[in-house]
Amino acid sequence: MEKSKVLIIGGTGYIGKRLVKASLSLGHETYLLKRPENSLDIDKLQLLMSFKEQGAKLVRASLDDHESLVNALKQVDVVISAVAGVPHRGHYILQQLKLIDAIKEAGNIKVIHN
């Protein structure tokens, strides 16, 4: 199986942490988006550090910082968004649109699946 460089956004969430574990166990080069606000949540920070010890790479970026997001995306082949949200409030959808815009600008993610 060909190994990929995988960026997981939302890697500390319920589904995200399982995706991280699976990606690492399959031998993919795994990158995790480390948002600035995660530094304030000790549980998320500890989980991120645990994943780092297992071989994941932490990338400082934010869905609200287009340039940092594009730079993070340029390092990978695959993007998985496991961002939690409440779709009916609109914020979740706006975050996903920001991600899609950054993917288009980065230019190296070839296929987008919804």
N, C-alpha and C positions, 0 to 999 in steps of 0.2 A: 504494500500500500504506500502510495506517495504521501510524504509528510507535508503538512502545510504550516504556515505561520498564521496563527489564529488570534484575533483580537476579540476578547469577550467584554462586552459592556454590560454592567450590572452583575459582575461576578461574585458579589457578596450576598446576593439575594437568594431566595428559596430555590429557584430553578438555576440561577447563574452559578452558584457554587457547585452544583452537580455537573454542569457543563464544563466548568474548569477542571474538576477531577477527571472527567471522561477524556477531555482533550489531553491532559497531562499523561494519563494512563495509556493513551494510544500513541504517545511519543511525539505529538505535535509540538512545535515551538509555540508556546502559549503566552500571550500578552494580555494583561488586565489593565483596563482603564482605571487609573487611580484619580478620582475626582478630589479637588481640594476639600470639599466638605467631609470626605471620608476620614480625614485626619482628626476630626472632632468626635468621631464615633469609635470608641476604644475597641468594641467588639468587631467592627468592620476592619479596623486597622490591624488587629491581631489576626484575623482571617487572611487578609492580604499578605501579611508577613509569613504566615504559614504556607500559603501558596508560593510565595517567593522562595522559601526554603526548599520547596518541592521542585523548583526549576522554572516557575513562571516568571516572566519579566513584567515589572510594573511600569506603566507609561502614564506620566502626569498629563492629564488632559481633561477637558470638560465639554459636555454637549453645548454649553453656553459660550465656549471660546472656540470659534471656528478655526482659527489658525492652529491652535494646539491639537484640535481634533484631526485636521488634515494631516499634520505632521505624524500623529499616531497611526493613522490609516496607511501612510506611505511605507510603514515598516512591515505590513502584513499582506497576506493573500486572501484571507477569509475574515469576515466580520460577523459576529453573532451578537445581536442585541437582546439582552434579557432584562431590559429596564422595566422596573415595576411602574405601574401607573394606573390611574383611573381614567379610562378612555372617554367617558362622558364629560369630563371636565376640560378637555381640550389640550391641556398641558402635555399629556402623553403624546398626542398626535404631533404637536409642534416640535417636541424633542426628536421624534422619529424623522420629521421633515428636515431638521437641522443635520441629522446624521446622513440622510440621503444626499443632501447638498454637498456635504464634506466628502462623501464617497465619490461623487461625480467629479469634484475638483481634484481629489487625490489621483484619480485616473487609473489606479492599478487593481481595483476590485472589479472583476470582469462581469460577474453575474449577481443580480440582486433578486432575492426571492422574498415574497411577502408571506 
